[in-house]
Amino acid sequence: MSTEALAQYEAAIKARNEAFDDFVEAAEEGGLTEYDDEAPADYIETALEEAEAALAVSEAALAASRAGTIEAVEDAGGAAIAGANAFNNDDLNDIAALRASDARVNELAVAAQAEVRADTNRYTVDESTGTVTTFELQDNGTYSSDGGTTPASDAQVADFQTARQLQSQYNSAVSTLNGDVSRNGTTQAIAADLSAAIGAFLADNADQNNLQALQSAYTAEMAKDASARDFSAGSTFGTAVDKAIEDSFGAAADTNDRSTIVRANADEDVSTAIVNGLLALNTRFANEESVVLREGIFEDTVSGADFLLAEELQDRREAEVEAVNNASDLADALESLKGEYDDAVDAVDAAAEALGYEVVTVDDGILFGEADTDELFIFNADNLDDLGITDVTVNDLEAGDALFFGTEYQLGGETGDNNALEFFVTTNIAGDVVVNAENTAFGSAQNDDYSVTLTGISEDQLSIDGGVISIVEVA
């Protein structure tokens, strides 16, 4: 058994493990079942079946959506997004009554935007409540509310806004929120960083700033399924953030003036990370609330309601198409990764055959050799550690059998070597050989990370070459 053949086998094992790890990573990132130490082949089969099933479901949903009319398209809860005559503009209802192809959905969105541009109404907005009053253009060129019965006052005319202007304000709020997320990450990510900062602070300080309640709210949210977590303003977590800001910073938080807040709390030694985290969430909640407010205002215009409904349909279609594309990409990627894993398995088999032994991977604490068969027992410290195995006993060994610890291993001396992985050969009270092997290089003394007892074998029956211990004679 050559050193080169052992090195090739070791490299093949590493490549196979990496190929499987790549498959698991792709499957789990794709939302499929998590790997739970089952046989690799079984996990791969299960994941591929799940991927194909997910693709079939998404394709069926898209096909059903395209086959129906827009007014019949329904959300996951069964409620119609757009029922018959759901639009204020009958022209849009005519489009909605047609088959909901991708082109038709896009046509509806374009037509709805044209309606916003053509909207001749004027609107006033009570910013404190979000209340919108509609003023219709009369034949004499003036504007009146209440179906034309109440003429607009001069003050109201001065505050007039068009549907386009209100749409622009909504778009601006969305853009501000998106920019915030792009720069600072998701709300959950900000919350995670803040939680870590609070944890570090509370480890050395009394709870001076109602931070413990916020920490508890974060922990409770993270304990939920990912789809159920709510880090928005007004949620339990959001309320805890508001309370922490109020108790810690008082009115200064309303200004978002970081320097003022830091100076106000210098004596309390609130870390900069906590200040930044609370301010980041304060800003995020304000941006989210602004989007809700501006969307509600725009939706209260005649053309805005139609546009938002058409936009929702368009967004839903884009999401359906994206779901199919993502599911297809995942299924294709997993098939490709399975092919790479299968090739790696074949390479391991070829490398094992070249060794001239029957290869036995050690994955149990008690093993038995097979009579009249030259066996090579492969020990992998990382695998044994993952399995929680620290003691292995090998029975029924015979001349021609061998143990392989790795090409980087060597027989250790009395003091050990800082720069090498080593195993140490001793004899127990029963007269059996015990091999103590390291997980990591350890000098100055023996570092026994796991031990292997060779039942019925004495030290004079061993031949050691690098990381290989061979049984050369059995009494």
C-alpha positions as CSV (number, residue, x, y, z in Angstrom):
1,M,0.0,0.0,0.0
2,S,1.8,3.1,-1.3
3,T,1.8,6.5,0.4
4,E,0.6,8.0,-3.0
5,A,-2.4,5.6,-3.1
6,L,-3.3,6.6,0.5
7,A,-3.1,10.3,-0.3
8,Q,-5.3,9.8,-3.4
9,Y,-7.9,8.0,-1.3
10,E,-7.8,10.7,1.3
11,A,-8.2,13.4,-1.3
12,A,-11.1,11.5,-2.9
13,I,-12.9,11.2,0.5
14,K,-12.4,14.9,1.1
15,A,-13.8,15.7,-2.4
16,R,-16.8,13.5,-1.8
17,N,-17.6,15.1,1.6
18,E,-17.3,18.6,0.1
19,A,-19.6,17.6,-2.8
20,F,-22.2,16.4,-0.3
21,D,-21.8,19.5,1.8
22,D,-22.4,21.7,-1.3
23,F,-25.6,19.7,-2.0
24,V,-26.8,20.1,1.6
25,E,-26.0,23.8,1.6
26,A,-27.9,24.4,-1.7
27,A,-30.9,22.3,-0.5
28,E,-31.2,24.0,2.9
29,E,-30.8,27.5,1.4
30,G,-33.5,26.6,-1.0
31,G,-35.9,25.9,1.9
32,L,-35.8,22.1,1.7
33,T,-35.6,19.7,4.5
34,E,-32.5,20.1,6.7
35,Y,-29.9,17.4,6.9
36,D,-30.2,15.3,10.0
37,D,-27.3,12.8,9.8
38,E,-29.2,10.3,7.6
39,A,-27.3,8.4,4.9
40,P,-26.2,10.9,2.2
41,A,-27.9,9.0,-0.6
42,D,-31.2,9.0,1.3
43,Y,-31.0,12.7,2.0
44,I,-30.2,13.5,-1.7
45,E,-33.2,11.5,-2.8
46,T,-35.5,13.2,-0.4
47,A,-34.3,16.7,-1.3
48,L,-34.6,16.0,-5.0
49,E,-38.2,14.8,-4.5
50,E,-39.0,17.9,-2.5
51,A,-37.5,20.2,-5.1
52,E,-39.5,18.5,-7.9
53,A,-42.7,18.7,-5.9
54,A,-42.1,22.4,-5.1
55,L,-41.5,23.1,-8.8
56,A,-44.7,21.3,-9.7
57,V,-46.7,23.3,-7.2
58,S,-45.4,26.6,-8.4
59,E,-45.9,25.7,-12.1
60,A,-49.5,24.7,-11.4
61,A,-50.2,27.9,-9.5
62,L,-48.8,30.0,-12.4
63,A,-50.7,28.0,-15.0
64,A,-54.0,28.3,-13.1
65,S,-53.4,32.1,-12.7
66,R,-52.7,32.5,-16.4
67,A,-55.6,30.4,-17.4
68,G,-58.2,32.3,-15.5
69,T,-59.4,35.9,-15.8
70,I,-57.8,38.6,-13.7
71,E,-61.0,39.1,-11.7
72,A,-60.9,35.4,-10.8
73,V,-57.3,35.5,-9.5
74,E,-57.3,34.6,-5.8
75,D,-54.7,34.9,-3.1
76,A,-53.6,32.0,-0.8
77,G,-56.6,32.6,1.5
78,G,-59.1,32.3,-1.2
79,A,-60.2,35.9,-1.2
80,A,-60.5,37.6,-4.6
81,I,-57.9,40.2,-5.4
82,A,-60.1,41.8,-8.0
83,G,-63.7,40.8,-8.2
84,A,-66.2,41.8,-11.0
85,N,-66.2,45.5,-11.4
86,A,-63.6,46.0,-8.7
87,F,-62.1,49.0,-10.5
88,N,-63.5,52.4,-10.5
89,N,-62.8,52.8,-14.2
90,D,-64.9,50.5,-16.4
91,D,-62.2,50.4,-19.0
92,L,-60.0,48.6,-16.4
93,N,-62.9,46.2,-15.6
94,D,-63.1,45.3,-19.3
95,I,-59.4,44.4,-19.3
96,A,-59.8,42.5,-16.0
97,A,-62.5,40.4,-17.5
98,L,-60.1,39.0,-20.1
99,R,-57.8,36.0,-19.7
100,A,-55.0,36.9,-17.3
101,S,-51.9,36.4,-19.5
102,D,-48.7,38.1,-18.4
103,A,-49.1,40.7,-21.2
104,R,-52.7,41.4,-20.0
105,V,-51.7,41.9,-16.4
106,N,-49.0,44.3,-17.6
107,E,-51.5,46.1,-19.9
108,L,-53.8,46.6,-16.9
109,A,-51.0,48.2,-14.9
110,V,-50.1,50.5,-17.8
111,A,-53.7,51.5,-18.2
112,A,-54.1,52.1,-14.5
113,Q,-51.1,54.5,-14.6
114,A,-52.6,56.3,-17.5
115,E,-55.7,56.7,-15.4
116,V,-53.7,58.4,-12.7
117,R,-52.2,60.8,-15.2
118,A,-55.7,61.6,-16.6
119,D,-57.3,62.0,-13.2
120,T,-58.9,65.5,-13.2
121,N,-59.9,65.5,-9.6
122,R,-58.2,67.5,-6.9
123,Y,-57.5,66.3,-3.4
124,T,-56.8,67.8,0.0
125,V,-55.1,65.8,2.7
126,D,-55.3,66.1,6.5
127,E,-51.7,65.0,7.3
128,S,-52.5,64.3,11.0
129,T,-55.1,61.7,10.1
130,G,-54.5,60.8,6.5
131,T,-58.0,61.8,5.6
132,V,-58.5,62.6,1.9
133,T,-61.2,64.9,0.5
134,T,-62.0,64.6,-3.2
135,F,-63.0,67.7,-5.2
136,E,-64.5,67.0,-8.7
137,L,-64.1,69.3,-11.6
138,Q,-67.3,70.9,-12.5
139,D,-68.5,72.1,-16.0
140,N,-67.8,75.7,-15.0
141,G,-64.2,74.9,-14.3
142,T,-64.5,75.0,-10.5
143,Y,-64.1,72.2,-8.0
144,S,-66.6,70.9,-5.5
145,S,-66.8,68.0,-3.0
146,D,-69.8,66.0,-1.9
147,G,-70.9,65.2,-5.4
148,G,-70.6,68.8,-6.6
149,T,-72.7,70.3,-3.8
150,T,-69.9,71.9,-1.8
151,P,-67.6,74.3,-3.7
152,A,-64.0,74.4,-2.6
153,S,-62.9,77.3,-0.5
154,D,-59.9,79.4,-1.4
155,A,-57.9,77.8,1.4
156,Q,-58.8,74.4,0.0
157,V,-57.8,75.3,-3.5
158,A,-54.5,76.5,-2.2
159,D,-53.9,73.0,-0.7
160,F,-55.1,71.1,-3.8
161,Q,-52.9,68.1,-4.9
162,T,-53.3,65.9,-7.9
163,A,-53.4,62.1,-7.9
164,R,-49.9,62.2,-9.6
165,Q,-48.5,64.3,-6.8
166,L,-49.9,61.9,-4.1
167,Q,-48.5,58.9,-6.1
168,S,-45.1,60.6,-6.2
169,Q,-45.2,61.1,-2.4
170,Y,-46.1,57.4,-2.0
171,N,-43.3,56.4,-4.4
172,S,-40.8,58.6,-2.5
173,A,-41.8,56.9,0.9
174,V,-41.2,53.5,-0.7
175,S,-37.9,54.6,-2.1
176,T,-36.8,56.0,1.3
177,L,-37.7,52.7,3.0
178,N,-35.9,50.6,0.4
179,G,-32.8,52.8,0.7
180,D,-32.9,52.3,4.4
181,V,-33.1,48.6,4.1
182,S,-30.3,48.6,1.4
183,R,-28.0,50.6,3.7
184,N,-28.8,49.1,7.1
185,G,-30.2,45.6,6.4
186,T,-33.5,44.1,7.3
187,T,-35.3,45.0,10.5
188,Q,-34.6,41.6,11.9
189,A,-30.9,42.0,11.1
190,I,-30.8,45.4,13.0
191,A,-32.7,43.8,15.8
192,A,-30.2,40.9,16.0
193,D,-27.2,43.4,16.3
194,L,-29.1,45.4,18.9
195,S,-29.8,42.3,20.9
196,A,-26.2,41.3,20.9
197,A,-25.2,44.8,22.1
198,I,-27.8,44.7,24.8
199,G,-26.6,41.3,25.9
200,A,-23.1,42.5,26.3
201,F,-24.2,45.6,28.1
202,L,-26.5,43.7,30.6
203,A,-23.7,41.3,31.4
204,D,-21.8,44.1,33.1
205,N,-24.5,46.6,34.1
206,A,-27.8,46.8,35.9
207,D,-30.8,47.2,33.7
208,Q,-31.0,51.0,33.8
209,N,-32.8,51.5,30.5
210,N,-35.6,49.0,30.3
211,L,-33.4,47.0,27.9
212,Q,-34.2,43.6,29.4
213,A,-37.8,43.8,28.2
214,L,-36.5,44.6,24.7
215,Q,-34.1,41.7,24.9
216,S,-36.9,39.4,26.0
217,A,-39.2,40.6,23.2
218,Y,-36.5,39.9,20.6
219,T,-35.9,36.4,22.0
220,A,-39.6,35.6,22.0
221,E,-39.9,36.7,18.3
222,M,-36.9,34.6,17.2
223,A,-38.5,31.5,18.9
224,K,-41.3,31.7,16.4
225,D,-41.3,30.2,12.9
226,A,-39.6,32.5,10.5
227,S,-42.8,33.3,8.7
228,A,-44.5,34.3,12.0
229,R,-41.8,36.7,13.2
230,D,-42.9,40.4,13.4
231,F,-40.3,43.1,13.9
232,S,-42.5,45.9,12.6
233,A,-43.6,49.1,14.3
234,G,-46.6,48.3,16.5
235,S,-45.6,44.7,17.0
236,T,-44.7,43.4,20.5
237,F,-41.1,43.9,19.6
238,G,-41.7,47.4,18.1
239,T,-43.6,48.4,21.3
240,A,-40.6,47.2,23.4
241,V,-38.3,49.3,21.2
242,D,-40.5,52.4,21.6
243,K,-40.5,51.8,25.4
244,A,-36.7,51.4,25.5
245,I,-36.2,54.6,23.5
246,E,-38.6,56.5,25.7
247,D,-37.1,55.3,28.9
248,S,-33.5,55.7,27.7
249,F,-33.5,58.9,25.7
250,G,-36.8,60.7,26.3
251,A,-37.6,63.5,23.9
252,A,-34.2,63.4,22.3
253,A,-35.2,60.2,20.4
254,D,-37.8,62.2,18.5
255,T,-35.1,64.3,16.9
256,N,-33.0,61.4,15.9
257,D,-30.1,63.5,17.1
258,R,-27.4,60.9,17.9
259,S,-25.0,63.4,19.4
260,T,-27.7,64.7,21.8
261,I,-28.7,61.2,22.8
262,V,-25.1,60.1,23.5
263,R,-24.4,63.2,25.6
264,A,-27.6,62.7,27.5
265,N,-26.7,59.2,28.4
266,A,-22.9,59.4,28.9
267,D,-23.3,58.9,32.6
268,E,-25.2,55.7,32.1
269,D,-22.6,54.2,29.8
270,V,-25.0,53.1,27.2
271,S,-22.9,51.6,24.4
272,T,-22.7,53.3,21.1
273,A,-24.0,50.1,19.5
274,I,-27.2,50.2,21.5
275,V,-27.7,53.9,20.7
276,N,-27.2,53.2,17.0
277,G,-29.4,50.1,17.1
278,L,-32.3,51.9,18.8
279,L,-32.0,54.9,16.4
280,A,-31.8,52.6,13.4
281,L,-35.1,50.9,14.5
282,N,-36.7,54.3,15.3
283,T,-35.9,55.4,11.7
284,R,-37.0,52.1,10.2
285,F,-40.4,52.3,12.0
286,A,-40.9,55.9,10.9
287,N,-40.1,54.9,7.3
288,E,-42.5,51.9,7.4
289,E,-45.3,54.1,8.9
290,S,-44.7,56.7,6.2
291,V,-45.2,54.1,3.5
292,V,-48.5,52.9,5.1
293,L,-49.7,56.5,5.5
294,R,-48.8,57.6,1.9
295,E,-50.2,54.4,0.4
296,G,-53.5,54.9,2.3
297,I,-53.7,58.5,1.1
298,F,-53.0,57.6,-2.5
299,E,-55.5,54.7,-2.3
300,D,-58.2,57.1,-1.2
301,T,-58.0,58.8,-4.6
302,V,-60.2,57.5,-7.4
303,S,-57.4,56.6,-9.7
304,G,-55.0,55.6,-6.9
305,A,-57.2,52.8,-5.7
306,D,-57.3,51.4,-9.3
307,F,-53.6,51.7,-9.7
308,L,-52.7,50.0,-6.4
309,L,-55.1,47.1,-7.3
310,A,-53.5,46.7,-10.7
311,E,-50.0,47.0,-9.2
312,E,-50.9,44.2,-6.7
313,L,-52.0,42.0,-9.5
314,Q,-48.8,42.7,-11.4
315,D,-46.7,42.1,-8.3
316,R,-48.5,38.8,-7.7
317,R,-47.8,37.7,-11.2
318,E,-44.2,38.6,-11.0
319,A,-44.0,36.7,-7.7
320,E,-45.6,33.6,-9.4
321,V,-43.2,33.7,-12.3
322,E,-40.2,34.2,-9.9
323,A,-41.4,31.3,-7.8
324,V,-41.3,29.0,-10.8
325,N,-37.9,30.3,-11.9
326,N,-36.5,29.8,-8.4
327,A,-37.9,26.4,-8.1
328,S,-36.6,25.4,-11.5
329,D,-33.2,26.8,-10.8
330,L,-33.0,24.9,-7.5
331,A,-34.1,21.6,-9.0
332,D,-31.5,22.0,-11.8
333,A,-28.8,23.0,-9.4
334,L,-29.5,20.0,-7.1
335,E,-29.4,17.6,-10.1
336,S,-26.1,19.0,-11.1
337,L,-24.7,18.8,-7.6
338,K,-26.0,15.2,-7.3
339,G,-24.0,14.4,-10.5
340,E,-20.9,15.9,-8.9
341,Y,-21.5,13.9,-5.7
342,D,-22.0,10.7,-7.7
343,D,-18.8,11.3,-9.6
344,A,-17.0,11.9,-6.3
345,V,-18.4,8.6,-4.9
346,D,-17.1,6.8,-7.9
347,A,-13.7,8.4,-7.4
348,V,-13.7,7.2,-3.8
349,D,-14.5,3.6,-4.9
350,A,-11.8,3.7,-7.5
351,A,-9.2,5.0,-5.0
352,A,-10.3,2.4,-2.4
353,E,-9.9,-0.4,-4.9
354,A,-6.4,0.9,-5.7
355,L,-5.4,0.4,-2.1
356,G,-5.8,-3.4,-2.4
357,Y,-7.9,-3.6,0.8
358,E,-11.5,-4.0,1.8
359,V,-12.0,-0.5,3.2
360,V,-14.0,-0.1,6.4
361,T,-15.0,3.5,7.5
362,V,-15.0,3.7,11.3
363,D,-18.4,5.1,12.3
364,D,-19.1,2.9,15.4
365,G,-17.5,2.3,18.7
366,I,-17.3,-1.5,18.3
367,L,-16.1,-3.1,15.1
368,F,-15.3,-6.7,14.1
369,G,-12.8,-7.8,11.4
370,E,-13.8,-10.3,8.8
371,A,-11.9,-13.5,8.5
372,D,-9.6,-14.1,5.6
373,T,-10.1,-10.6,4.4
374,D,-7.4,-7.9,4.3
375,E,-9.2,-4.9,5.8
376,L,-8.2,-1.2,6.1
377,F,-10.0,0.6,8.9
378,I,-10.2,4.3,8.1
379,F,-10.2,6.7,11.1
380,N,-11.3,10.3,10.7
381,A,-11.0,12.4,13.7
382,D,-13.6,15.0,12.6
383,N,-16.2,12.3,11.8
384,L,-15.7,10.6,15.1
385,D,-16.1,13.9,16.9
386,D,-19.3,14.6,15.0
387,L,-20.6,11.2,16.0
388,G,-19.6,11.7,19.6
389,I,-17.3,8.7,19.6
390,T,-14.2,8.9,21.7
391,D,-13.5,5.2,22.2
392,V,-13.3,2.5,19.5
393,T,-12.7,-1.2,20.0
394,V,-11.7,-3.4,17.0
395,N,-12.1,-7.1,17.4
396,D,-11.0,-10.2,15.4
397,L,-8.1,-8.5,13.6
398,E,-5.6,-10.7,11.7
399,A,-2.4,-10.5,9.8
400,G,-2.9,-8.4,6.7
401,D,-5.3,-5.9,8.3
402,A,-4.4,-2.3,8.9
403,L,-5.5,0.9,10.4
404,F,-5.2,4.3,8.7
405,F,-5.3,7.5,10.7
406,G,-4.3,9.9,7.9
407,T,-1.3,10.8,5.8
408,E,-0.6,13.7,8.1
409,Y,-0.2,11.5,11.2
410,Q,2.9,10.0,12.7
411,L,3.9,7.9,15.7
412,G,4.4,10.2,18.7
413,G,7.3,10.3,21.0
414,E,7.4,10.8,24.7
415,T,7.2,14.7,24.6
416,G,5.0,15.1,21.6
417,D,5.4,17.4,18.6
418,N,3.7,20.9,18.4
419,N,3.7,20.8,14.6
420,A,2.4,17.3,13.9
421,L,-0.7,15.2,14.4
422,E,0.3,12.1,16.4
423,F,-0.9,8.8,17.7
424,F,0.6,7.0,20.7
425,V,0.8,3.2,21.1
426,T,0.4,1.8,24.6
427,T,-0.8,-1.5,26.2
428,N,-3.7,-1.8,28.6
429,I,-3.9,-4.1,31.6
430,A,-5.4,-6.9,29.5
431,G,-2.3,-6.8,27.2
432,D,-4.2,-5.3,24.3
433,V,-2.8,-2.5,22.2
434,V,-4.4,0.9,22.7
435,V,-3.8,3.6,20.1
436,N,-4.4,7.2,21.4
437,A,-4.9,9.7,18.6
438,E,-5.0,13.5,18.5
439,N,-7.6,15.7,16.9
440,T,-5.2,18.6,16.9
441,A,-1.5,18.9,17.1
442,F,-0.4,19.1,20.7
443,G,3.2,19.2,21.9
444,S,5.0,18.6,25.2
445,A,2.6,15.8,26.2
446,Q,0.2,13.2,24.9
447,N,-3.2,14.7,24.0
448,D,-5.7,11.8,23.7
449,D,-8.7,12.9,21.7
450,Y,-9.9,9.4,21.0
451,S,-8.5,5.9,21.7
452,V,-8.6,2.7,19.7
453,T,-8.3,-0.7,21.4
454,L,-7.1,-3.6,19.3
455,T,-8.4,-6.6,21.1
456,G,-6.0,-9.6,21.1
457,I,-3.2,-7.6,19.5
458,S,0.2,-6.8,21.2
459,E,2.7,-4.2,20.3
460,D,5.1,-6.7,18.7
461,Q,2.5,-7.6,16.1
462,L,2.4,-4.1,14.7
463,S,4.2,-2.4,11.8
464,I,4.0,1.4,11.7
465,D,4.6,3.5,8.6
466,G,3.5,7.1,8.8
467,G,-0.2,7.2,9.6
468,V,-0.7,3.4,8.9
469,I,-0.6,0.7,11.5
470,S,-0.4,-2.8,10.0
471,I,-1.0,-6.1,11.7
472,V,1.9,-8.3,10.5
473,E,1.7,-11.2,12.9
474,V,-1.1,-12.7,15.0
475,A,-0.3,-15.3,17.7
